[in-house]
Amino acid sequence: ILRQLQNEPESSVANIAEKATTTPSVVSRRLAKLQEEGYILGQELVLDWAALGFEVQVSLRITLDKTESSAFDEFLTLARQIPEVLEIQTFLGLVDVRLSVVARDMEHYQQIYRKSILDLPHISDIETLMHISTIKMDRRLPI
């Protein structure tokens, strides 16, 4: 069931049941249980950023000044509030946080960077990587 949903998330319960050689009611119960137990986190619509006018994607690798115990929490709380920040990841190592940021163009990115990113607390260093292309983007698990 999960493999079918990953490959064709728009599949109907009846279609999944047919491919799993079971009944739609069994599939519905299993899906409800998988959602209840946290195996299925939800379904999302994937938009084409460029088609919607977002031409710039930047990855910011950020090192935080960790002399204050609240540095991570304060930084993450405010970073979550920036609409153009689509993804936030934390790491162990030289880099503490990575932000994935989209913008309409370079001028828009400069505005985001100067007015939002640089105002985030506890930043000691930022490395900016400009995305050129995405070769692979797949969230499906090999199950």
For each residue, the residues with C-beta under 8 A, 3 or more apart:
1: 4 5 16 20 27 30 31 34
2: 5 6 34 39 40 141 143
3: 6 7 143
4: 1 7 8 11 16 19 20
5: 1 2 8 9 11 16 40
6: 2 3 9 140 141 143
7: 3 4 140
8: 4 5 11 15
9: 5 6 43
10:
11: 4 5 8 15 16
12: 15 16
13: 16 17 24 27 28 31
14: 17 18 24
15: 8 11 12 18 19
16: 1 4 5 11 12 13 19 20 27
17: 13 14 20 22 23 24 26 27
18: 14 15 21
19: 4 15 16
20: 1 4 16 17 27
21: 18
22: 17 26 27
23: 17 26 27
24: 13 14 17 27 28
25: 28 29
26: 17 22 23 29 30
27: 1 13 16 17 20 22 23 24 30 31
28: 13 24 25 31 32
29: 25 26 32 33
30: 1 26 27 33 34
31: 1 13 27 28 34 35 40
32: 28 29 35 36
33: 29 30 36 37
34: 1 2 30 31 37 39 40
35: 31 32 38 39 40
36: 32 33
37: 33 34
38: 35 41
39: 2 34 35
40: 2 5 31 34 35
41: 38
42:
43: 9
44:
45:
46:
47: 51 52
48: 51 52
49: 52 54 57 102
50: 53 54 55
51: 47 48
52: 47 48 49
53: 50 104
54: 49 50 57 102 103 104
55: 50 103 104 105
56: 102 103 104 105 106 108 109 130
57: 49 54 100 101 102 103 130 131
58: 100 101 102 103 109 128 129 130 131
59: 98 99 100 101 128 129 131
60: 98 99 101 117 126 127 128 129
61: 95 97 98 126 127 128 129
62: 75 95 96 97 98 99 120 123 125 126 127
63: 94 95 96 123 124 125 126
64: 71 72 75 96 97 122 123 124
65: 68 71 122 123 124
66: 71 72 96 122
67: 71
68: 65 71 74 122
69:
70: 73 74
71: 64 65 66 67 68 74 75 121 122
72: 64 66 75 76 90 96 97 122
73: 70 76 77
74: 68 70 71 77 78 121 122
75: 62 64 71 72 78 79 97 120 121 122 123
76: 72 73 79 80 88 90 97
77: 73 74 80 81
78: 74 75 81 82 119 120 121
79: 75 76 82 85 88 97 99 120
80: 76 77 85 88
81: 77 78
82: 78 79 85 101 112 116 117
83:
84: 101 102 103 112 116
85: 79 80 82 88 99 100 101
86: 100 101 102
87: 98 99 100
88: 76 79 80 85 97 98 99 100
89: 97 98
90: 72 76 96 97
91: 95 96 97 98
92:
93:
94: 63
95: 61 62 63 91 98 127
96: 62 63 64 66 72 90 91
97: 61 62 64 72 75 76 79 88 89 90 91
98: 59 60 61 62 87 88 89 91 95
99: 59 60 62 79 85 87 88 117
100: 57 58 59 85 86 87 88
101: 57 58 59 60 82 84 85 86 109 112 117
102: 49 54 56 57 58 84 86
103: 54 55 56 57 58 84 106 108 109 112
104: 53 54 55 56 108
105: 55 56 108 109
106: 56 103 109 110
107: 110 111
108: 56 103 104 105 111 112
109: 56 58 101 103 105 106 112 113
110: 106 107 113 114
111: 107 108 114 115
112: 82 84 101 103 108 109 115 116 117
113: 109 110 116 117 118
114: 110 111 117 118
115: 111 112 118 119
116: 82 84 112 113 119 120
117: 60 82 99 101 112 113 114 120 126
118: 113 114 115 123
119: 78 115 116
120: 62 75 78 79 116 117 123
121: 71 74 75 78
122: 64 65 66 68 71 72 74 75
123: 62 63 64 65 75 118 120 126
124: 63 64 65
125: 62 63
126: 60 61 62 63 117 123
127: 60 61 62 95
128: 58 59 60 61
129: 58 59 60 61
130: 56 57 58
131: 57 58 59 134
132:
133:
134: 131 137
135:
136:
137: 134
138:
139:
140: 6 7
141: 2 6
142:
143: 2 3 6
